[in-house]
Amino acid sequence: MNKSELISSENGMAAKFLGENDIDLFIEIVENSPNFIAVIRDYKYTFINPAGIRLLRCNSTDQIIGRKLLDTVAPEYQTSV
């Protein structure tokens, strides 16, 4: 995620509430978080951080962006999502 993506994308809702300096800090926190962070819109991934990519055993965002959330949830838990 870069600053222009955060500001201009559908995922950029938070940017409307952040100051210029806070945007860089927000990006750094999300990108470096050891926790899975993703944005889901219309039940599809539109953003995922590196920890999420590792957890889903993907090599890049290209393998997950646009996929349905339920594609990454075990069948026995899909009714809970």
N, C-alpha and C positions, 0 to 999 in steps of 0.2 A: 504494500500500500504506500503510495506516495501522496504528497500534499495535494496535488491537483486532482487525484482520484478521490480523495476524501472530500474535497470541496465540491466537485462537480458531479459525483456519482449519486445514485439513489442511496448508497450506503452513507452518504455524507450528511445525514441528519444531524449528527453530533457536532459537525463543524459549524453549524449555524449558531451554536451556543458557546463555542470556544473562541478565545482570542487567538491572534496570530501565533504567539509564543506557545500557547497551550496545544495547538494542533501538532506541532513537532513532538511535544512530550507525549501526547495521546498516541501518536503513531509509534513512537519508540516503545511505549508500554505494551501496546497490543502486539507488535512484532516480536518483542523479546519475552513475552509472558510464557511461562512454562505450562500454562493452562490452555486448553482448547478454546479458541474464540472463533465464532463463525457468525456470519449474517445470513439469515434465511429469508427469502422473499418468495412468495407464492410457492412455498414448499421446496424451493431449490436453493442451493448454495450460491450466494453472490460474492462472498468473501470468506476466506479461511486463513488463519495465521499459521506460521510454520509448525507450532505444536500440534495443531489440528491435522496438518498434512502428515506429520509423523505418526500420529495416533491412528489415522486411517490407512497408514502404510502406502501412501502415495509418494511419487517422486517430485511432483510439482502441482501448482494450483490448477494447471490445465486438466489434470485428471479428476478434479472435483467440482470446479466451478460449472454451474449449469446442471449438475446432477441433482436428482431428487433426494431430499433428506432421507426418505424411507429406504433408499438404496443402500444407506450406510448404517441402518439400524437392524439388529438381529430380529428375525421374524417373530420371535416370542415376545418382543418388546414393542412392536409396531403399533399395537392398539393403545399403548400408553402415550404415544407421541401425538 
